[in-house]
Amino acid sequence: MKRVYLFCSAGMSTSMLASKMQTVANEHNLPIEVEAFPDGKIGQIIDEKHPDVILLGPQVKYRYGEIVEKFGSKGIPIQVIDQTDYGMMNGEKVLKSAIKLLKAAK
């Protein structure tokens, strides 16, 4: 089971996108777990749940550099979700992006 975790300010809006991504993953029988969390818990979530991919909501993209600097050495791909895909809540496209990151990280 691969873990794709989304982070935003409060984990509220990304939870809707995570739900859509999980639906697409389930429809295609992909062994992927998608969840959303507030960005303030990113360190705790990395330590406790060991995500395979971290996606940041566009509203917290200003933290990208800081998060990569702090957690990039753990080998977890980190990416900001495309603003348009996020706005459209395009779960399929964001999931495909996460899968590309997983494959690139191998």
ZILIN-V549234 format. One record per run of one state. SS is the DSSP state (helix for helix, strand for strand, loop for the rest). FROM is the first residue (numbers start at 0). TO is the last residue. If there is no record, write none. Layout:
SS | FROM | TO
SS | FROM | TO
This chain:
loop | 0 | 0
strand | 1 | 7
loop | 8 | 11
helix | 12 | 26
loop | 27 | 30
strand | 31 | 37
helix | 38 | 48
loop | 49 | 51
strand | 52 | 55
loop | 56 | 56
helix | 57 | 73
loop | 74 | 75
strand | 76 | 79
loop | 80 | 81
helix | 82 | 86
loop | 87 | 89
helix | 90 | 104
loop | 105 | 105
